[in-house]
Amino acid sequence: MKIARTAIIFTSMLLLTACQTNPLLTGGQSNVSIVGSGERGHLSAQLTMADYTALAEKVTNKMLSSRVVQKWGNKRPRLILAKLRNNTDNESIRMQDIYDRITETLLNSGLLRLVDTSATSFEYVVRSELSSNRQYGSDGQELVGYKLELKLMTIDGEMKGQWSGMLTLAKGKRSFL
Amino acid sequence: MKKLYILCLIIFLSACNTVNSIGLQPTIKNHQQNTVSTVHPRARLIAGSKDLVGNLDLVNVRFGTVGQLPRAEVSVQNLSNARYSLEYMYSWEDQQGFKINQNTVWKRFTLGPREIKSFQTIGVTPEAYGLTMTVRLPGDFFIHQDRTDPER
């Protein structure tokens, strides 16, 4: 009888706990959790790794779908991606990560050949720049706009195309408990 | 007492069965739900929140090519008078159903009352064939922290 009662209690406990779904909580003992790399959470009005990816994806996709690039067909021209210029008010932005995202997308497309800046034979140069502007509100509110721009130039200096993508981060007012 | 124990055990074993016959139909691409649309043979459109069902529709999937790369556009229509702040994500698969290795992140957009917005994506390799587009309510982790209803 005692064994049966214990078994029922044990089964009931399992029954009550087993169906718990798994909400995303940054909880637990360490208060740290792993989130999906595609998530767009922000703790401050600064760019995250996911923002770098989103910006790079947006601009390179615009470039790849442009008429200029379409005309290349199977030619696969040699292209230099010049160093990404940081024209924002934040020097701590990891420009190399944005650069790497752009090169990854361009290379995977198979539409071109990327060559090093030391190469002597190439057809195009892509110049890129990240710029920003910032507005502050009275209660700690902040609005930050980032713009990533790609410019495709021939070796003669003729601009063949220009594409840009924007991302705006908005920070709400401070809350006091 | 034994009968009661068996009854409890049966309830326990059957209560958590939320996935139906997942192993019985190996060719199925996804479960038939009212949140998933597979009207187009190359596209799978997912409303990633039950609150969006009936209020939002993913319509008019179009495929084309940009040079050697496939291009797709999906329109999202707000059927309600509410203003939605949403996010979407694309993912591409090749003809065999393998996922194309593409860096994708959730992208935010706002949809006003009755508004229709179209989103375009390029399959970044010529092998890209099928498309999955998911639209959901924003999933910031600091919003999740205070959320009590995980099914929202």
HADDOCK unambig.tbl for C-alpha pairs under 7 A between the chains (distance, minus, plus):
assign (segid A and resid 8 and name CA) (segid B and resid 5 and name CA) 5.80 0.50 0.50
assign (segid A and resid 11 and name CA) (segid B and resid 8 and name CA) 6.68 0.50 0.50
assign (segid A and resid 11 and name CA) (segid B and resid 9 and name CA) 6.60 0.50 0.50
assign (segid A and resid 15 and name CA) (segid B and resid 12 and name CA) 5.11 0.50 0.50
assign (segid A and resid 19 and name CA) (segid B and resid 16 and name CA) 5.60 0.50 0.50
assign (segid A and resid 23 and name CA) (segid B and resid 150 and name CA) 5.31 0.50 0.50
assign (segid A and resid 24 and name CA) (segid B and resid 144 and name CA) 6.19 0.50 0.50
assign (segid A and resid 25 and name CA) (segid B and resid 144 and name CA) 6.38 0.50 0.50
assign (segid A and resid 25 and name CA) (segid B and resid 145 and name CA) 5.34 0.50 0.50
assign (segid A and resid 26 and name CA) (segid B and resid 145 and name CA) 6.45 0.50 0.50
assign (segid A and resid 38 and name CA) (segid B and resid 104 and name CA) 6.37 0.50 0.50
assign (segid A and resid 38 and name CA) (segid B and resid 105 and name CA) 3.92 0.50 0.50
assign (segid A and resid 38 and name CA) (segid B and resid 106 and name CA) 5.69 0.50 0.50
assign (segid A and resid 39 and name CA) (segid B and resid 105 and name CA) 6.42 0.50 0.50
assign (segid A and resid 39 and name CA) (segid B and resid 106 and name CA) 6.03 0.50 0.50
assign (segid A and resid 40 and name CA) (segid B and resid 106 and name CA) 6.42 0.50 0.50
assign (segid A and resid 40 and name CA) (segid B and resid 140 and name CA) 6.47 0.50 0.50
assign (segid A and resid 41 and name CA) (segid B and resid 140 and name CA) 4.60 0.50 0.50
assign (segid A and resid 41 and name CA) (segid B and resid 141 and name CA) 6.02 0.50 0.50
assign (segid A and resid 50 and name CA) (segid B and resid 105 and name CA) 6.18 0.50 0.50
assign (segid A and resid 53 and name CA) (segid B and resid 103 and name CA) 6.78 0.50 0.50
assign (segid A and resid 54 and name CA) (segid B and resid 105 and name CA) 6.21 0.50 0.50
assign (segid A and resid 61 and name CA) (segid B and resid 122 and name CA) 6.42 0.50 0.50
assign (segid A and resid 65 and name CA) (segid B and resid 66 and name CA) 5.56 0.50 0.50
assign (segid A and resid 70 and name CA) (segid B and resid 66 and name CA) 6.31 0.50 0.50
assign (segid A and resid 70 and name CA) (segid B and resid 67 and name CA) 4.71 0.50 0.50
assign (segid A and resid 73 and name CA) (segid B and resid 67 and name CA) 6.18 0.50 0.50
assign (segid A and resid 105 and name CA) (segid B and resid 124 and name CA) 6.82 0.50 0.50
assign (segid A and resid 108 and name CA) (segid B and resid 124 and name CA) 6.46 0.50 0.50
assign (segid A and resid 108 and name CA) (segid B and resid 125 and name CA) 6.03 0.50 0.50
assign (segid A and resid 109 and name CA) (segid B and resid 124 and name CA) 5.06 0.50 0.50
assign (segid A and resid 109 and name CA) (segid B and resid 125 and name CA) 4.74 0.50 0.50
assign (segid A and resid 110 and name CA) (segid B and resid 125 and name CA) 6.91 0.50 0.50
